[in-house]
């Protein structure tokens, strides 16, 4: 979707993990060579997306680029925009969700995130784009980068992301209706920011049309 001498931004498909898990299997690491182009080495991940989330993902093409990107993420200067379809209708068209999160591990060493006043700060700005028949199409802008932040924050409002097997009512056959729609990257000071958008996946587009939304 975007390439310069330092950065590649790709559209990651849903269902592809960025790193190997306990069960092994194919990951994005197996495909990084496809984005090497003229460089001597393949790029590396500058951040992460959940396995079931589609959309914009930044790769750094050299160590300096990865350092710069890491610093921009730490400073909260890379603006991330997500689209999601929620089950339910929210009480307001615009919301700022300020809900700290903590990681919980059970006796079987399975884990999830949950709201915890003593957890790490987590803030999400939400804007409703449309509502149809008890479903909401929303824009989400995370101001922090906690694991599963958007999924937990939406579920905490009583409106889980459609297809979420962990925090909502999805099952093993469900597609998660969460998409990393756009990035704004102020990579070089005083230069225009890099702005990249990823088209929604076929599964999300089909669901949006089925519900009456206009993607």
GROMACS elastic network, one bead per residue, 0.5 to 0.9 nm:
[ bonds ]
;  ai    aj funct       b0    kb
    1     8     6  0.77396   500
    1     9     6  0.58940   500
    1    10     6  0.55105   500
    1    11     6  0.69142   500
    1    56     6  0.86520   500
    1   196     6  0.73882   500
    1   197     6  0.80399   500
    1   198     6  0.75452   500
    2     7     6  0.77903   500
    2     8     6  0.56198   500
    2     9     6  0.50857   500
    2    10     6  0.69878   500
    2   194     6  0.89748   500
    2   196     6  0.70345   500
    3     6     6  0.77568   500
    3     7     6  0.57443   500
    3     9     6  0.65332   500
    3    10     6  0.88392   500
    4     7     6  0.54817   500
    4     8     6  0.66249   500
    4    61     6  0.89763   500
    5     8     6  0.83210   500
    5    39     6  0.88808   500
    5    61     6  0.72238   500
    5    62     6  0.88811   500
    6    59     6  0.86409   500
    6    60     6  0.60899   500
    6    62     6  0.63903   500
    6    64     6  0.83150   500
    6    65     6  0.56483   500
    6    66     6  0.85776   500
    7    43     6  0.82625   500
    7    58     6  0.69997   500
    7    59     6  0.58367   500
    7    61     6  0.55678   500
    7    62     6  0.83483   500
    7    65     6  0.70876   500
    7    66     6  0.87384   500
    8    35     6  0.75087   500
    8    43     6  0.78727   500
    8    57     6  0.84052   500
    8    58     6  0.60042   500
    8    59     6  0.51094   500
    8    60     6  0.65127   500
    8    61     6  0.71193   500
    9    56     6  0.63970   500
    9    57     6  0.55117   500
    9    59     6  0.60382   500
    9    60     6  0.87219   500
    9   196     6  0.76592   500
   10    35     6  0.87810   500
   10    55     6  0.75399   500
   10    56     6  0.57613   500
   10    57     6  0.53945   500
   10    58     6  0.65802   500
   10    59     6  0.77361   500
   10   198     6  0.82142   500
   11    54     6  0.69235   500
   11    57     6  0.62476   500
   11   180     6  0.85992   500
   11   197     6  0.87931   500
   11   198     6  0.59794   500
   11   199     6  0.81375   500
   12    15     6  0.89298   500
   12    16     6  0.74173   500
   12    18     6  0.89579   500
   12    28     6  0.83790   500
   12    49     6  0.83839   500
   12    53     6  0.79651   500
   12    54     6  0.52592   500
   12    55     6  0.50713   500
   12    56     6  0.64388   500
   12    57     6  0.64551   500
   12   180     6  0.89892   500
   13    16     6  0.61658   500
   13    51     6  0.85657   500
   13    52     6  0.80437   500
   13    53     6  0.74184   500
   13    55     6  0.66717   500
   13   201     6  0.74559   500
   14    17     6  0.82740   500
   14    50     6  0.84575   500
   14    51     6  0.62477   500
   14    53     6  0.50632   500
   14    55     6  0.79156   500
   14   175     6  0.81037   500
   14   176     6  0.80166   500
   14   179     6  0.85629   500
   14   201     6  0.79754   500
   15    50     6  0.86026   500
   15    51     6  0.51347   500
   15    53     6  0.72942   500
   15    54     6  0.79673   500
   15   175     6  0.86113   500
   16    19     6  0.88982   500
   16    26     6  0.74360   500
   16    27     6  0.58609   500
   16    28     6  0.64894   500
   16    50     6  0.84681   500
   16    51     6  0.51557   500
   16    52     6  0.69349   500
   16    53     6  0.85427   500
   16    54     6  0.86482   500
   17    20     6  0.69555   500
   17    21     6  0.81435   500
   17    25     6  0.89819   500
   17    26     6  0.76847   500
   17    27     6  0.50703   500
   17    28     6  0.61965   500
   17    29     6  0.88052   500
   17    49     6  0.78887   500
   17    50     6  0.66948   500
   17    52     6  0.76033   500
   18    27     6  0.54176   500
   18    29     6  0.64993   500
   18    45     6  0.82879   500
   18    48     6  0.68184   500
   18    49     6  0.70659   500
   18    50     6  0.76113   500
   18    51     6  0.67458   500
   19    26     6  0.87466   500
   19    27     6  0.56805   500
   19    28     6  0.66685   500
   19    29     6  0.65839   500
   19    48     6  0.89565   500
   19    51     6  0.88618   500
   20    23     6  0.76995   500
   20    24     6  0.54575   500
   20    25     6  0.67801   500
   20    26     6  0.74235   500
   20    27     6  0.60131   500
   20    28     6  0.86797   500
   20    29     6  0.82371   500
   21    24     6  0.53511   500
   21    25     6  0.77847   500
   21    27     6  0.89211   500
   24    27     6  0.84324   500
   26    29     6  0.80486   500
   26    30     6  0.66639   500
   27    30     6  0.56759   500
   27    31     6  0.76034   500
   28    31     6  0.53372   500
   28    32     6  0.65056   500
   29    32     6  0.53985   500
   29    33     6  0.82547   500
   29    44     6  0.84974   500
   29    45     6  0.88698   500
   30    33     6  0.74154   500
   30    34     6  0.88890   500
   31    34     6  0.55269   500
   31    35     6  0.76015   500
   32    35     6  0.54930   500
   32    36     6  0.68710   500
   32    42     6  0.58433   500
   32    43     6  0.63905   500
   32    44     6  0.74295   500
   32    59     6  0.89150   500
   33    36     6  0.51167   500
   33    37     6  0.80335   500
   33    41     6  0.78835   500
   33    42     6  0.50857   500
   33    43     6  0.76076   500
   34    37     6  0.71550   500
   34    42     6  0.78308   500
   35    42     6  0.64764   500
   35    43     6  0.68507   500
   35    59     6  0.88411   500
   36    39     6  0.55502   500
   36    40     6  0.73878   500
   36    41     6  0.62812   500
   36    43     6  0.61283   500
   36    61     6  0.78589   500
   37    40     6  0.84335   500
   37    41     6  0.89411   500
   37    42     6  0.79622   500
   38    41     6  0.87673   500
   39    42     6  0.69087   500
   39    43     6  0.85365   500
   39    61     6  0.77703   500
   41    61     6  0.79448   500
   41    62     6  0.83952   500
   42    61     6  0.69425   500
   42    62     6  0.87981   500
   43    59     6  0.57362   500
   43    60     6  0.53658   500
   43    62     6  0.68441   500
   44    58     6  0.86466   500
   44    59     6  0.52861   500
   44    60     6  0.53556   500
   44    61     6  0.66086   500
   44    62     6  0.79643   500
   44    63     6  0.89154   500
   44    66     6  0.78584   500
   45    48     6  0.70362   500
   45    57     6  0.79745   500
   45    58     6  0.64574   500
   45    60     6  0.62812   500
   45    66     6  0.81546   500
   46    57     6  0.80173   500
   46    58     6  0.56167   500
   46    59     6  0.52530   500
   46    60     6  0.58102   500
   46    65     6  0.88196   500
   46    66     6  0.60205   500
   46    67     6  0.87861   500
   46    69     6  0.64827   500
   46    70     6  0.66683   500
   46    73     6  0.88743   500
   47    57     6  0.72503   500
   47    58     6  0.66719   500
   47    59     6  0.78391   500
   47    69     6  0.87161   500
   47    70     6  0.80261   500
   47    73     6  0.83235   500
   48    57     6  0.71560   500
   48    58     6  0.84120   500
   49    52     6  0.81479   500
   49    53     6  0.62403   500
   49    54     6  0.77162   500
   49    55     6  0.84332   500
   49    56     6  0.86341   500
   49    57     6  0.71559   500
   49   180     6  0.83482   500
   50    53     6  0.52642   500
   50    54     6  0.82128   500
   50   147     6  0.83487   500
   50   148     6  0.76909   500
   51    54     6  0.79770   500
   52   175     6  0.74062   500
   52   176     6  0.60301   500
   52   177     6  0.87213   500
   52   178     6  0.79310   500
   53   176     6  0.67990   500
   53   177     6  0.78049   500
   53   178     6  0.55597   500
   53   179     6  0.56815   500
   53   180     6  0.70882   500
   54    57     6  0.87790   500
   54   176     6  0.88843   500
   54   177     6  0.88586   500
   54   178     6  0.68794   500
   54   180     6  0.59956   500
   54   181     6  0.84153   500
   54   198     6  0.88002   500
   54   200     6  0.77876   500
   54   201     6  0.71169   500
   55    82     6  0.85821   500
   55   178     6  0.87973   500
   55   179     6  0.54173   500
   55   181     6  0.58780   500
   55   182     6  0.78876   500
   55   197     6  0.82785   500
   55   198     6  0.55641   500
   55   199     6  0.75132   500
   55   200     6  0.72772   500
   55   201     6  0.80621   500
   56    80     6  0.89040   500
   56   179     6  0.82448   500
   56   180     6  0.53380   500
   56   181     6  0.63754   500
   56   182     6  0.62956   500
   56   183     6  0.69397   500
   56   196     6  0.76050   500
   56   197     6  0.69983   500
   56   198     6  0.58342   500
   57   180     6  0.80078   500
   57   183     6  0.86503   500
   58    69     6  0.88397   500
   58   183     6  0.89621   500
   59    66     6  0.80252   500
   60    63     6  0.74118   500
   60    64     6  0.84412   500
   60    65     6  0.55166   500
   60    66     6  0.50915   500
   60    67     6  0.88225   500
   60    69     6  0.76656   500
   61    64     6  0.85181   500
   61    65     6  0.65349   500
   61    66     6  0.74563   500
   62    65     6  0.53794   500
   62    66     6  0.63846   500
   62    67     6  0.88450   500
   63    66     6  0.50866   500
   63    67     6  0.62374   500
   63    68     6  0.87206   500
   64    67     6  0.50925   500
   64    68     6  0.62728   500
   64    69     6  0.86042   500
   65    68     6  0.51333   500
   65    69     6  0.60620   500
   65    70     6  0.84155   500
   65   187     6  0.88809   500
   66    69     6  0.50846   500
   66    70     6  0.58959   500
   66    71     6  0.85047   500
   67    70     6  0.50676   500
   67    71     6  0.62064   500
   67    72     6  0.86660   500
   68    71     6  0.51740   500
   68    72     6  0.62356   500
   68    73     6  0.86984   500
   68   187     6  0.75165   500
   69    72     6  0.50173   500
   69    73     6  0.61674   500
   69    74     6  0.85559   500
   69    78     6  0.84187   500
   69   185     6  0.85612   500
   69   187     6  0.74113   500
   70    73     6  0.51910   500
   70    74     6  0.61677   500
   70    75     6  0.86482   500
   71    74     6  0.50188   500
   71    75     6  0.61486   500
   71    76     6  0.85721   500
   71    77     6  0.87121   500
   72    75     6  0.51346   500
   72    76     6  0.61503   500
   72    77     6  0.52199   500
   72    78     6  0.60367   500
   72   185     6  0.82150   500
   72   186     6  0.80219   500
   72   187     6  0.79346   500
   73    76     6  0.50189   500
   73    77     6  0.61106   500
   73    78     6  0.57998   500
   73    79     6  0.88486   500
   73   145     6  0.85461   500
   74    77     6  0.77732   500
   74    78     6  0.89542   500
   75    78     6  0.81352   500
   76    79     6  0.73266   500
   76   143     6  0.68536   500
   76   144     6  0.71538   500
   76   145     6  0.87096   500
   77   184     6  0.84913   500
   77   185     6  0.74070   500
   77   186     6  0.71610   500
   78   183     6  0.69675   500
   78   184     6  0.57273   500
   78   185     6  0.50081   500
   78   186     6  0.67958   500
   78   187     6  0.87198   500
   79   141     6  0.75086   500
   79   142     6  0.81058   500
   79   143     6  0.80106   500
   79   182     6  0.81886   500
   79   183     6  0.56915   500
   79   184     6  0.50408   500
   79   185     6  0.68241   500
   79   186     6  0.89657   500
   80   140     6  0.83056   500
   80   141     6  0.58788   500
   80   142     6  0.66522   500
   80   143     6  0.82988   500
   80   180     6  0.74133   500
   80   181     6  0.78688   500
   80   182     6  0.60263   500
   80   184     6  0.67150   500
   80   185     6  0.89280   500
   81   139     6  0.67791   500
   81   140     6  0.57998   500
   81   142     6  0.74576   500
   81   179     6  0.87012   500
   81   180     6  0.62121   500
   81   181     6  0.55828   500
   81   182     6  0.50455   500
   81   183     6  0.63579   500
   81   184     6  0.86288   500
   82   138     6  0.82118   500
   82   139     6  0.56752   500
   82   141     6  0.63988   500
   82   142     6  0.83732   500
   82   150     6  0.89714   500
   82   178     6  0.70117   500
   82   179     6  0.54490   500
   82   182     6  0.68054   500
   83   137     6  0.71802   500
   83   138     6  0.57379   500
   83   140     6  0.61719   500
   83   177     6  0.80664   500
   83   178     6  0.59231   500
   83   179     6  0.52017   500
   83   180     6  0.65475   500
   83   181     6  0.60334   500
   83   200     6  0.86964   500
   84   136     6  0.81243   500
   84   137     6  0.58493   500
   84   138     6  0.54466   500
   84   139     6  0.66455   500
   84   140     6  0.75023   500
   84   161     6  0.65423   500
   84   162     6  0.79084   500
   84   176     6  0.86860   500
   84   177     6  0.54516   500
   84   179     6  0.63023   500
   84   180     6  0.88897   500
   84   204     6  0.88179   500
   85   135     6  0.68831   500
   85   136     6  0.55939   500
   85   138     6  0.63635   500
   85   160     6  0.86118   500
   85   161     6  0.58497   500
   85   162     6  0.58127   500
   85   176     6  0.88669   500
   85   177     6  0.55532   500
   85   178     6  0.69754   500
   85   204     6  0.85013   500
   85   207     6  0.87793   500
   85   208     6  0.78793   500
   86    89     6  0.77038   500
   86   134     6  0.88662   500
   86   135     6  0.57011   500
   86   136     6  0.50213   500
   86   137     6  0.63684   500
   86   138     6  0.74125   500
   86   154     6  0.75941   500
   86   155     6  0.87546   500
   86   159     6  0.55251   500
   86   160     6  0.55643   500
   86   162     6  0.53192   500
   86   177     6  0.79312   500
   87   134     6  0.68155   500
   87   136     6  0.66225   500
   87   158     6  0.82512   500
   87   159     6  0.50471   500
   87   160     6  0.56867   500
   87   161     6  0.62111   500
   87   162     6  0.56758   500
   87   168     6  0.87023   500
   88   131     6  0.88308   500
   88   133     6  0.86327   500
   88   136     6  0.63022   500
   88   158     6  0.73394   500
   88   159     6  0.50258   500
   88   160     6  0.77749   500
   89    92     6  0.86666   500
   89   131     6  0.71185   500
   89   132     6  0.88219   500
   89   134     6  0.58538   500
   89   135     6  0.60388   500
   89   136     6  0.58213   500
   89   158     6  0.86841   500
   89   159     6  0.68631   500
   90    93     6  0.70905   500
   90    94     6  0.89547   500
   90   128     6  0.81435   500
   90   136     6  0.77118   500
   90   157     6  0.74277   500
   90   158     6  0.82140   500
   90   159     6  0.71516   500
   91    94     6  0.88988   500
   91    95     6  0.89410   500
   92    95     6  0.65252   500
   92   127     6  0.85885   500
   92   128     6  0.80719   500
   93   126     6  0.79885   500
   93   127     6  0.57458   500
   93   128     6  0.50209   500
   93   129     6  0.81131   500
   94   125     6  0.76044   500
   94   126     6  0.56191   500
   94   128     6  0.63802   500
   95   124     6  0.82089   500
   95   125     6  0.59052   500
   95   126     6  0.50905   500
   95   127     6  0.65568   500
   95   128     6  0.88423   500
   96   123     6  0.70794   500
   96   124     6  0.58463   500
   96   126     6  0.62316   500
   96   127     6  0.89403   500
   97   122     6  0.80554   500
   97   123     6  0.55543   500
   97   124     6  0.51013   500
   97   125     6  0.62428   500
   97   126     6  0.75620   500
   97   153     6  0.68847   500
   97   154     6  0.88194   500
   97   157     6  0.89839   500
   98   121     6  0.75621   500
   98   122     6  0.59667   500
   98   124     6  0.66744   500
   98   125     6  0.87594   500
   98   153     6  0.84912   500
   99   115     6  0.62844   500
   99   116     6  0.75508   500
   99   117     6  0.74067   500
   99   119     6  0.87749   500
   99   120     6  0.87308   500
   99   121     6  0.68105   500
   99   122     6  0.55451   500
   99   123     6  0.64170   500
   99   124     6  0.85413   500
   99   153     6  0.71366   500
   99   156     6  0.88949   500
  100   114     6  0.83750   500
  100   115     6  0.57372   500
  100   116     6  0.55584   500
  100   117     6  0.56259   500
  100   118     6  0.70220   500
  100   119     6  0.50619   500
  100   120     6  0.51087   500
  100   123     6  0.77494   500
  101   113     6  0.63587   500
  101   114     6  0.54595   500
  101   116     6  0.52225   500
  101   117     6  0.74414   500
  101   118     6  0.78956   500
  101   120     6  0.53187   500
  101   121     6  0.66580   500
  101   122     6  0.64302   500
  101   146     6  0.76024   500
  101   147     6  0.86988   500
  101   149     6  0.76177   500
  101   152     6  0.83887   500
  102   112     6  0.84986   500
  102   113     6  0.55601   500
  102   114     6  0.55831   500
  102   115     6  0.63941   500
  102   116     6  0.57932   500
  102   117     6  0.86307   500
  102   118     6  0.77039   500
  102   120     6  0.63362   500
  103   111     6  0.68133   500
  103   112     6  0.58421   500
  103   114     6  0.65167   500
  103   115     6  0.89893   500
  103   119     6  0.82070   500
  103   147     6  0.85967   500
  104   110     6  0.83071   500
  104   111     6  0.54037   500
  104   112     6  0.54781   500
  104   113     6  0.59312   500
  104   114     6  0.70774   500
  105   108     6  0.78514   500
  105   109     6  0.55393   500
  105   110     6  0.55069   500
  105   112     6  0.67310   500
  105   113     6  0.88079   500
  106   109     6  0.52433   500
  106   110     6  0.55692   500
  106   111     6  0.63100   500
  106   112     6  0.87960   500
  107   110     6  0.73982   500
  108   111     6  0.86896   500
  112   148     6  0.83003   500
  112   166     6  0.77939   500
  112   167     6  0.87391   500
  113   147     6  0.73758   500
  113   148     6  0.67750   500
  113   149     6  0.80254   500
  113   152     6  0.70838   500
  114   119     6  0.87979   500
  114   152     6  0.67184   500
  115   118     6  0.88363   500
  115   119     6  0.74131   500
  115   152     6  0.75740   500
  115   153     6  0.82788   500
  115   156     6  0.80236   500
  116   119     6  0.50150   500
  116   120     6  0.81223   500
  117   120     6  0.82272   500
  117   121     6  0.86438   500
  118   121     6  0.86706   500
  119   122     6  0.86800   500
  120   146     6  0.79106   500
  121   144     6  0.75324   500
  121   146     6  0.83208   500
  122   142     6  0.80805   500
  122   143     6  0.73648   500
  122   144     6  0.54985   500
  122   145     6  0.74114   500
  122   146     6  0.65169   500
  122   149     6  0.69888   500
  122   153     6  0.87420   500
  123   141     6  0.87447   500
  123   142     6  0.61699   500
  123   143     6  0.53546   500
  123   144     6  0.57909   500
  123   145     6  0.86666   500
  123   149     6  0.83013   500
  123   153     6  0.85920   500
  124   140     6  0.67059   500
  124   141     6  0.56647   500
  124   143     6  0.56429   500
  124   144     6  0.73398   500
  124   149     6  0.80243   500
  124   150     6  0.71794   500
  124   153     6  0.75234   500
  125   139     6  0.82433   500
  125   140     6  0.58113   500
  125   141     6  0.50153   500
  125   142     6  0.62432   500
  125   143     6  0.73348   500
  126   138     6  0.67665   500
  126   139     6  0.57664   500
  126   141     6  0.64178   500
  126   142     6  0.85682   500
  127   137     6  0.88228   500
  127   138     6  0.55973   500
  127   139     6  0.51428   500
  127   140     6  0.65892   500
  127   141     6  0.86296   500
  128   131     6  0.75075   500
  128   136     6  0.68205   500
  128   137     6  0.61532   500
  128   139     6  0.63211   500
  128   140     6  0.88297   500
  129   136     6  0.75949   500
  129   137     6  0.55121   500
  129   138     6  0.51504   500
  129   139     6  0.66326   500
  130   135     6  0.85395   500
  130   136     6  0.59327   500
  130   137     6  0.52302   500
  130   138     6  0.70376   500
  130   213     6  0.71163   500
  131   134     6  0.69492   500
  131   135     6  0.57017   500
  131   137     6  0.62335   500
  131   138     6  0.87192   500
  131   212     6  0.89600   500
  131   213     6  0.80028   500
  132   135     6  0.53378   500
  132   136     6  0.64925   500
  132   137     6  0.83777   500
  132   211     6  0.65994   500
  132   212     6  0.66154   500
  132   213     6  0.73530   500
  133   136     6  0.84987   500
  133   211     6  0.75267   500
  133   212     6  0.86929   500
  135   159     6  0.86535   500
  135   162     6  0.88827   500
  135   211     6  0.77651   500
  136   159     6  0.85329   500
  137   208     6  0.82109   500
  137   213     6  0.76464   500
  139   181     6  0.89032   500
  140   150     6  0.75271   500
  141   150     6  0.87716   500
  142   145     6  0.66620   500
  142   146     6  0.88187   500
  142   149     6  0.78491   500
  142   150     6  0.72591   500
  144   149     6  0.82692   500
  145   148     6  0.86927   500
  145   149     6  0.70699   500
  146   149     6  0.51488   500
  146   150     6  0.85079   500
  147   150     6  0.84162   500
  148   151     6  0.53339   500
  148   152     6  0.61593   500
  148   153     6  0.85096   500
  149   152     6  0.53909   500
  149   153     6  0.59974   500
  149   154     6  0.85400   500
  150   153     6  0.51285   500
  150   154     6  0.60425   500
  150   155     6  0.84662   500
  150   161     6  0.86377   500
  150   178     6  0.89292   500
  151   154     6  0.54195   500
  151   155     6  0.61804   500
  151   156     6  0.86084   500
  151   160     6  0.68513   500
  151   161     6  0.63378   500
  151   164     6  0.76494   500
  151   166     6  0.88197   500
  151   167     6  0.67683   500
  151   168     6  0.84804   500
  151   178     6  0.86176   500
  152   155     6  0.50940   500
  152   156     6  0.59996   500
  152   157     6  0.88403   500
  152   160     6  0.77829   500
  152   161     6  0.89582   500
  152   167     6  0.65582   500
  153   156     6  0.51346   500
  153   157     6  0.67614   500
  153   160     6  0.83162   500
  154   157     6  0.54291   500
  154   158     6  0.70286   500
  154   159     6  0.55798   500
  154   160     6  0.51466   500
  154   161     6  0.64927   500
  155   158     6  0.52232   500
  155   159     6  0.51425   500
  155   161     6  0.68936   500
  155   167     6  0.62702   500
  155   168     6  0.66233   500
  156   159     6  0.71966   500
  156   160     6  0.74950   500
  156   167     6  0.89935   500
  157   160     6  0.75587   500
  159   162     6  0.85458   500
  159   168     6  0.82867   500
  160   163     6  0.84709   500
  160   164     6  0.70951   500
  160   167     6  0.67131   500
  160   168     6  0.50868   500
  160   169     6  0.77377   500
  161   164     6  0.56958   500
  161   167     6  0.80684   500
  161   168     6  0.65842   500
  161   169     6  0.86783   500
  161   170     6  0.88187   500
  161   176     6  0.71453   500
  161   177     6  0.63446   500
  161   178     6  0.71244   500
  162   165     6  0.88308   500
  162   168     6  0.71058   500
  162   169     6  0.74098   500
  162   170     6  0.67734   500
  162   174     6  0.83176   500
  162   175     6  0.79267   500
  162   176     6  0.61029   500
  162   177     6  0.54650   500
  162   178     6  0.81353   500
  163   168     6  0.70094   500
  163   169     6  0.65985   500
  163   171     6  0.69614   500
  163   172     6  0.88997   500
  163   173     6  0.84904   500
  163   175     6  0.51973   500
  163   177     6  0.61335   500
  163   178     6  0.88675   500
  164   167     6  0.57726   500
  164   169     6  0.62154   500
  164   171     6  0.75706   500
  164   174     6  0.74480   500
  164   175     6  0.76564   500
  164   176     6  0.54558   500
  164   177     6  0.77895   500
  165   168     6  0.56714   500
  165   169     6  0.59705   500
  165   171     6  0.52521   500
  165   172     6  0.69438   500
  165   174     6  0.74879   500
  165   176     6  0.80794   500
  166   169     6  0.78313   500
  166   170     6  0.75876   500
  166   171     6  0.87595   500
  167   170     6  0.83371   500
  168   171     6  0.89737   500
  170   173     6  0.77525   500
  170   174     6  0.55071   500
  170   175     6  0.79536   500
  170   176     6  0.79461   500
  171   174     6  0.53043   500
  171   175     6  0.86814   500
  172   175     6  0.84522   500
  174   177     6  0.89646   500
  175   178     6  0.88380   500
  175   203     6  0.72314   500
  175   204     6  0.81003   500
  176   179     6  0.85447   500
  176   204     6  0.82917   500
  177   203     6  0.81584   500
  177   204     6  0.59057   500
  177   207     6  0.83890   500
  178   181     6  0.89714   500
  178   204     6  0.80532   500
  179   198     6  0.85251   500
  179   199     6  0.89102   500
  179   200     6  0.66836   500
  179   201     6  0.79628   500
  179   204     6  0.82200   500
  180   183     6  0.81464   500
  180   197     6  0.84834   500
  180   198     6  0.72934   500
  180   200     6  0.85616   500
  181   196     6  0.84304   500
  181   197     6  0.56285   500
  181   198     6  0.52680   500
  181   199     6  0.70196   500
  181   200     6  0.72637   500
  182   195     6  0.72445   500
  182   196     6  0.55187   500
  182   198     6  0.62309   500
  183   194     6  0.77927   500
  183   195     6  0.56840   500
  183   196     6  0.53624   500
  183   197     6  0.66365   500
  183   198     6  0.89641   500
  184   193     6  0.62533   500
  184   194     6  0.56551   500
  184   196     6  0.67122   500
  185   188     6  0.87632   500
  185   193     6  0.53192   500
  185   195     6  0.63879   500
  185   196     6  0.85228   500
  186   189     6  0.68343   500
  186   190     6  0.85522   500
  186   191     6  0.75690   500
  186   192     6  0.69917   500
  186   194     6  0.62442   500
  186   195     6  0.87275   500
  187   191     6  0.78122   500
  187   192     6  0.84583   500
  187   193     6  0.64293   500
  187   194     6  0.70345   500
  188   191     6  0.54688   500
  188   192     6  0.77871   500
  188   193     6  0.75584   500
  189   192     6  0.82018   500
  189   193     6  0.86530   500
  190   193     6  0.86454   500
  191   194     6  0.88946   500
  192   195     6  0.89126   500
  198   201     6  0.88205   500
  200   203     6  0.81347   500
  200   204     6  0.61915   500
  200   205     6  0.61050   500
  200   215     6  0.80745   500
  201   204     6  0.53228   500
  201   205     6  0.60961   500
  201   206     6  0.85305   500
  202   205     6  0.50936   500
  202   206     6  0.60045   500
  202   207     6  0.85831   500
  203   206     6  0.52403   500
  203   207     6  0.62992   500
  203   208     6  0.86813   500
  204   207     6  0.51158   500
  204   208     6  0.60797   500
  204   209     6  0.85993   500
  205   208     6  0.50944   500
  205   209     6  0.62064   500
  205   210     6  0.85436   500
  205   213     6  0.89708   500
  205   214     6  0.87014   500
  205   215     6  0.66133   500
  206   209     6  0.52428   500
  206   210     6  0.61011   500
  206   211     6  0.86937   500
  207   211     6  0.61626   500
  207   212     6  0.85654   500
  207   213     6  0.85370   500
  208   211     6  0.52229   500
  208   212     6  0.62006   500
  208   214     6  0.68135   500
  208   215     6  0.67201   500
  209   213     6  0.53896   500
  209   214     6  0.64009   500
  209   215     6  0.75073   500
  210   213     6  0.75858   500
